[in-house]
Amino acid sequence: MGALIPFVLGLLIGVALTLFLLRKRREDRRDLTAPPPRAAPRPPAPPPMARVGDAHIDDDEIRDLIRQNRKIEAIKRMRERTGLGLAEAKDAVEALERQMR
């Protein structure tokens, strides 16, 4: 009877440990089968490219700045009005300047 008590206690501890590990393994598998998180919404599309001659660019204020040889300010104004990048705005102002000659 003296050896039976440690045997039973060891058996109970073994069963409890096995059940614990099986539950933990199931929880880990649930994490793998969970649906992936939703992707972040896409940012809005950039505005369409403006061309010289469009109403957005043919602005009297920009033309006045070009006439006054204030090309940098004309480029800044072009970027504010159209959302163009620096290179595109510079090209547009130069094209507008060529048209005005």
Contacts in CASP RR format, 6 or more apart in sequence:
PFRMAT RR
TARGET T0000
AUTHOR 0000-0000-0000
METHOD contacts of the structure
MODEL  1
MGALIPFVLGLLIGVALTLFLLRKRREDRRDLTAPPPRAAPRPPAPPPMA
RVGDAHIDDDEIRDLIRQNRKIEAIKRMRERTGLGLAEAKDAVEALERQM
R
47 82 0 8 1.000
47 83 0 8 1.000
49 84 0 8 1.000
49 88 0 8 1.000
50 56 0 8 1.000
50 57 0 8 1.000
50 82 0 8 1.000
50 84 0 8 1.000
50 92 0 8 1.000
51 57 0 8 1.000
51 92 0 8 1.000
52 58 0 8 1.000
52 92 0 8 1.000
52 95 0 8 1.000
52 96 0 8 1.000
52 99 0 8 1.000
53 96 0 8 1.000
56 81 0 8 1.000
56 82 0 8 1.000
57 78 0 8 1.000
57 81 0 8 1.000
57 82 0 8 1.000
57 92 0 8 1.000
57 96 0 8 1.000
58 96 0 8 1.000
59 77 0 8 1.000
59 81 0 8 1.000
61 77 0 8 1.000
62 74 0 8 1.000
62 77 0 8 1.000
62 78 0 8 1.000
62 81 0 8 1.000
62 93 0 8 1.000
62 96 0 8 1.000
63 96 0 8 1.000
63 100 0 8 1.000
65 71 0 8 1.000
65 73 0 8 1.000
65 74 0 8 1.000
65 77 0 8 1.000
66 74 0 8 1.000
66 93 0 8 1.000
66 96 0 8 1.000
66 97 0 8 1.000
66 100 0 8 1.000
67 100 0 8 1.000
71 93 0 8 1.000
71 97 0 8 1.000
74 93 0 8 1.000
75 86 0 8 1.000
75 89 0 8 1.000
75 90 0 8 1.000
75 93 0 8 1.000
78 84 0 8 1.000
78 89 0 8 1.000
78 92 0 8 1.000
78 93 0 8 1.000
79 85 0 8 1.000
79 86 0 8 1.000
79 89 0 8 1.000
82 89 0 8 1.000
82 92 0 8 1.000
83 89 0 8 1.000
84 92 0 8 1.000
END
